Amino acid sequence: MGDSGLKALESQVARDLQRIAYPKSDWVPPRYDTSGGRVLDALIVGGGQGGLAIGHGLLRNRVTNIRIVDRAERGLEGPWMTYARMATLRSPKEVNGPDLDIPSLTFQAWFEAQHGAAAWLALNKIAKEDWVAYLLWLRDTLKLPVENRVEFQRVDPEGEYLRATLVHLADGRVETVRTRKLVLATGIEASGRWWTPPVVETLDRRFWAHTGEAIDFPALVGRRVAVLGAGASAFDNAATALEAGAAEVAVYCRRPDLQRVQPFKWLSFPGFLNHFADLDDRWRWRFMNHLLSLREAFPKETWQRAAGHPNFRLETGAVWQRCEAVGDVVRLHTPRGRFEADFLIVGTGFDVDLPRRPEMAGIAAHAALWGDRYAPPAGEENERLARYPYLGSTYEFLEKSPDTAPWLRHVRLFTFATTVSFGPSGASVNAMKFAVPRLVSGIVRDLFHEDIDGHWQSLQAYDLPEFLLPGEEGAAAPAKPVIGLF
Ligand SMILES: Cc1cc2nc3c(=O)[nH]c(=O)nc-3n(C[C@H](O)[C@H](O)[C@H](O)COP(=O)(O)OP(=O)(O)OC[C@H]3O[C@@H](n4cnc5c(N)ncnc54)[C@H](O)[C@@H]3O)c2cc1C
């Protein structure tokens, strides 16, 4: 199997895409800026699973004048090979996404092509290294135009287009790109920041790190590690510290009990994933306020990986009220008394807060937030959720105040910050096959509608006869060329 299996699969993919290629022609009229440069139809920032799936969706809709940029090196896109410290994805192996429902493009097809059906049946969950290798295979097989080591810095309006500023990290070259549409598929925390409670933030940095950061685990050998938070990343990091040889690892959580119910499993049905976004504000807020306050459970494997160590401890009802550095030790003051640790790992997730992102500089001041658009009834207030962007029906930003930044509708967001408006959508494998087609359809709709005058004229001028009459041979114009895999 191995490479030959993959080769056979790639031929299958080519046949499958060819069979569903209708209609085959590019249809978006080329646009040029004032200096004669070709304007992109869409620029996608982020070459992770989200950006790749959106690129795939656009190419399937014959929107081919696109670029996908990522500041990471090839293979280091996303969290998987950087700060993700679990062995496998947490999602069930059957969850498909970037394939957009083409069976030969699924992770299962990729895995079976190399290892066989029996190995697939035996597989519990997807190893993160395999997920990355699969995403790179998908990107190469679909010839998605990804450029690595290119950083998006900001976007500004310029006439009817957007002017995006990119920096090529290899040589520092600054490039200005004009594009009609922009998609920010920049990662789970990329609409805000990794959040650290103030009690920790004031401590010297030698005492702590966040789970979203690089951590020197070998330096934790023989030390007492305290982890704050009881989500999947907190436990993944606790287990990594234990495996690295920490003397003891204690996980502290604010709640009296571990959250072991995964509410996001409940909502994994097409009705919710496809049409949550079509509900009114009251229902969308009510559901997401409940779900995002419940927090997520983590898989059994994650618990067993940490709890299986004799020097692991769980401290519930033990929020850190005060952290005090005394020499090389940190004293943790909690409602359950005082504890000590040599190093702290903060597993408290991220906070959505657009102004904190430098690349959102041109956007944050004008973008509508839920706090601008919806006043929840008494008892449902949630200051954290109020900072989530209030997005349009296909992930586009909306103006905080009318006519202050109409260009925002050309910018779409696909990070976790889309969750209050759409339910699970950006930064999730589970919801991708429902979320990406909606976003892509919005871009395709807008490109078509914005060119409607041109399409009308093109229709008026369309006179290609279906057949020639005797004496007309050689008169008609040739048919339009078919381009690439799509
Ligand atoms: C530790 C961890 C485990 C997870 N496990 C699961 C799971 O099992 N199942 C699940 O459904 N979800 C999971 N998720 C959630 C989600 O699926 C992942 O976060 C996933 O990586 C999101 O994909 P993405 O393409 O949206 O973002 P990413 O994969 O993070 O890709 C975003 C890319 O954007 C690039 N980028 C960011 N800013 C810029 C910029 N300004 N210029 C250029 N490039 C930029 C980054 O370099 C990155 O490569 C997990 C998340 C984390 C953090």
The ligand as an SDF file (V2000), in Angstrom:
LIG
                    3D

 53 58  0  0  0  0  0  0  0  0999 V2000
   -4.6890   21.9220   20.9600 C   0  0  0  0  0  0  0  0  0  0  0  0
   -5.9030   21.9200   20.0810 C   0  0  0  0  0  0  0  0  0  0  0  0
   -6.5360   20.7270   19.7680 C   0  0  0  0  0  0  0  0  0  0  0  0
   -7.6900   20.7330   18.9730 C   0  0  0  0  0  0  0  0  0  0  0  0
   -8.2850   19.5450   18.6750 N   0  0  0  0  0  0  0  0  0  0  0  0
   -9.4210   19.5660   17.9180 C   0  0  0  0  0  0  0  0  0  0  0  0
  -10.0930   18.3480   17.5930 C   0  0  0  0  0  0  0  0  0  0  0  0
   -9.6820   17.2740   17.9560 O   0  0  0  0  0  0  0  0  0  0  0  0
  -11.2310   18.4160   16.8480 N   0  0  0  0  0  0  0  0  0  0  0  0
  -11.7390   19.6360   16.4040 C   0  0  0  0  0  0  0  0  0  0  0  0
  -12.7700   19.6550   15.7460 O   0  0  0  0  0  0  0  0  0  0  0  0
  -11.1060   20.8040   16.6710 N   0  0  0  0  0  0  0  0  0  0  0  0
   -9.9870   20.7760   17.4300 C   0  0  0  0  0  0  0  0  0  0  0  0
   -9.3700   21.9510   17.7060 N   0  0  0  0  0  0  0  0  0  0  0  0
   -9.9720   23.2100   17.2230 C   0  0  0  0  0  0  0  0  0  0  0  0
   -9.6330   23.4870   15.7440 C   0  0  0  0  0  0  0  0  0  0  0  0
  -10.0210   22.4380   14.9180 O   0  0  0  0  0  0  0  0  0  0  0  0
   -8.1770   23.7900   15.5480 C   0  0  0  0  0  0  0  0  0  0  0  0
   -7.8690   24.9540   16.2460 O   0  0  0  0  0  0  0  0  0  0  0  0
   -7.7860   23.9740   14.0740 C   0  0  0  0  0  0  0  0  0  0  0  0
   -6.4090   24.1450   13.9950 O   0  0  0  0  0  0  0  0  0  0  0  0
   -8.5050   25.1470   13.4610 C   0  0  0  0  0  0  0  0  0  0  0  0
   -8.1490   25.1960   12.0960 O   0  0  0  0  0  0  0  0  0  0  0  0
   -7.9950   26.5960   11.3720 P   0  0  0  0  0  0  0  0  0  0  0  0
   -7.5970   26.3320    9.9810 O   0  0  0  0  0  0  0  0  0  0  0  0
   -9.1960   27.3890   11.6290 O   0  0  0  0  0  0  0  0  0  0  0  0
   -6.8090   27.3040   12.1690 O   0  0  0  0  0  0  0  0  0  0  0  0
   -5.3000   26.8580   12.2580 P   0  0  0  0  0  0  0  0  0  0  0  0
   -5.1540   25.4220   11.9920 O   0  0  0  0  0  0  0  0  0  0  0  0
   -4.8030   27.4050   13.5330 O   0  0  0  0  0  0  0  0  0  0  0  0
   -4.6340   27.6280   11.0360 O   0  0  0  0  0  0  0  0  0  0  0  0
   -4.5760   29.0150   11.0400 C   0  0  0  0  0  0  0  0  0  0  0  0
   -3.3180   29.4100   10.3080 C   0  0  0  0  0  0  0  0  0  0  0  0
   -3.3410   30.8220   10.1360 O   0  0  0  0  0  0  0  0  0  0  0  0
   -2.0120   31.2740   10.1450 C   0  0  0  0  0  0  0  0  0  0  0  0
   -2.0570   32.6940   10.4680 N   0  0  0  0  0  0  0  0  0  0  0  0
   -2.5880   33.2700   11.5720 C   0  0  0  0  0  0  0  0  0  0  0  0
   -2.4670   34.6120   11.4940 N   0  0  0  0  0  0  0  0  0  0  0  0
   -1.8290   34.8680   10.3300 C   0  0  0  0  0  0  0  0  0  0  0  0
   -1.3960   36.0730    9.6850 C   0  0  0  0  0  0  0  0  0  0  0  0
   -1.6200   37.2750   10.2290 N   0  0  0  0  0  0  0  0  0  0  0  0
   -0.7450   35.9690    8.5000 N   0  0  0  0  0  0  0  0  0  0  0  0
   -0.5380   34.7390    7.9230 C   0  0  0  0  0  0  0  0  0  0  0  0
   -0.9220   33.5740    8.4850 N   0  0  0  0  0  0  0  0  0  0  0  0
   -1.5620   33.6450    9.6640 C   0  0  0  0  0  0  0  0  0  0  0  0
   -1.3270   30.4440   11.2260 C   0  0  0  0  0  0  0  0  0  0  0  0
    0.0540   30.3760   10.9910 O   0  0  0  0  0  0  0  0  0  0  0  0
   -2.0320   29.0780   11.0700 C   0  0  0  0  0  0  0  0  0  0  0  0
   -1.2600   28.1970   10.3240 O   0  0  0  0  0  0  0  0  0  0  0  0
   -8.2090   21.9630   18.4930 C   0  0  0  0  0  0  0  0  0  0  0  0
   -7.5680   23.1630   18.8020 C   0  0  0  0  0  0  0  0  0  0  0  0
   -6.4160   23.1450   19.5830 C   0  0  0  0  0  0  0  0  0  0  0  0
   -5.7420   24.4540   19.8880 C   0  0  0  0  0  0  0  0  0  0  0  0
  1  2  1  0
  2  3  1  0
  2 52  2  0
  3  4  2  0
  4  5  1  0
  4 50  1  0
  5  6  2  0
  6  7  1  0
  6 13  1  0
  7  8  2  0
  7  9  1  0
  9 10  1  0
 10 11  2  0
 10 12  1  0
 12 13  2  0
 13 14  1  0
 14 15  1  0
 14 50  1  0
 15 16  1  0
 16 17  1  0
 16 18  1  0
 18 19  1  0
 18 20  1  0
 20 21  1  0
 20 22  1  0
 22 23  1  0
 23 24  1  0
 24 25  2  0
 24 26  1  0
 24 27  1  0
 27 28  1  0
 28 29  2  0
 28 30  1  0
 28 31  1  0
 31 32  1  0
 32 33  1  0
 33 34  1  0
 33 48  1  0
 34 35  1  0
 35 36  1  0
 35 46  1  0
 36 37  1  0
 36 45  1  0
 37 38  2  0
 38 39  1  0
 39 40  1  0
 39 45  2  0
 40 41  1  0
 40 42  2  0
 42 43  1  0
 43 44  2  0
 44 45  1  0
 46 47  1  0
 46 48  1  0
 48 49  1  0
 50 51  2  0
 51 52  1  0
 52 53  1  0
M  END
$$$$
